[in-house]
Amino acid sequence: MEVSQMQRQWLDYIKSLFMEGFLDGQFLQLQQLQDENNPEFVFEVASLFFEDSERLLNDLTFALDQKSIDFKKVDAHVHQLKGSSSSIGAQRVKNSCIAFRNFCEEQNIDACLRCLQQVKQEYCHVKNKLETLLRLEQQIVASGGSVPMMELSF
């Protein structure tokens, strides 16, 4: 596949991620920080997001599995995950965390458990989508091209 084809594919794919609500404008801001001096910037930020999110999801699972649930601790984990999601532009994960925090405040265990499943599901979706996007970026660069810059204009 030639570079221009891959670039078009990348643009179509990233537009779909925005239109489906997986990503928001924060992701574009991260991309604008990437340049020839730091060509792996977005990949590195995404990798850190994946590591942090998986640790936090494990911590949340453990915290909600206790006989006596410490809702302040659960809320602190959800707050961290919301911050991580916001910083990379993972909009659906961030929105799920907002609902989750409300149920922590109410100390509603059943709703918290449902939210945990929702957050895990949204995280898996965005992780898969970002991995696909980053692989496509790597293919473009490996073929001698550059990742197109885009504006939120759709």
SULPE-V545098 format. One record per backbone hydrogen bond with DSSP energy under -0.5 kcal/mol. NH is the residue of the N-H (numbers start at 0). CO is the residue of the C=O. Records with the same first field share a line. If there is no record, write none. Layout:
# SULPE-V545098
NH = CO + CO
This chain:
# SULPE-V545098
5 = 1
6 = 2
7 = 3
8 = 4
9 = 5
10 = 6
11 = 7
12 = 8
13 = 9
14 = 10
15 = 11
16 = 12
17 = 13
18 = 14
19 = 15
20 = 17
21 = 16
22 = 16
23 = 88
26 = 23
27 = 23
28 = 24
29 = 25
30 = 26
31 = 27
32 = 28 + 29
33 = 29 + 30
34 = 37
37 = 34
38 = 35
40 = 37
43 = 39
44 = 40
45 = 41
46 = 42
47 = 43
48 = 44
49 = 45
50 = 46
51 = 47
52 = 48
53 = 49
54 = 50
55 = 51
56 = 52
57 = 53
58 = 54
59 = 55
60 = 56
61 = 57
62 = 58
63 = 59
64 = 60 + 61
65 = 62
68 = 66
70 = 68
73 = 69
74 = 70
75 = 71
76 = 72
77 = 73
78 = 74
79 = 75
80 = 76
81 = 77
82 = 78
83 = 79
84 = 80
85 = 81
86 = 82
87 = 83
88 = 84
89 = 84
90 = 21 + 88
91 = 20 + 21
93 = 89
94 = 90
95 = 91
96 = 92
97 = 93
98 = 94
99 = 95
100 = 96
101 = 97
102 = 98
103 = 99
104 = 100
105 = 101
106 = 102 + 103
107 = 102
108 = 106
111 = 107
112 = 108
113 = 109
114 = 110
115 = 111
116 = 112
117 = 113
118 = 114
119 = 115
120 = 116
121 = 117
122 = 118
123 = 119
124 = 120
125 = 121
126 = 122
127 = 123
128 = 124
129 = 125
130 = 126
131 = 127
132 = 128
133 = 129
134 = 130
135 = 131
136 = 132
137 = 133
138 = 134
139 = 135
140 = 136
141 = 137
142 = 138
143 = 140
144 = 139
152 = 150
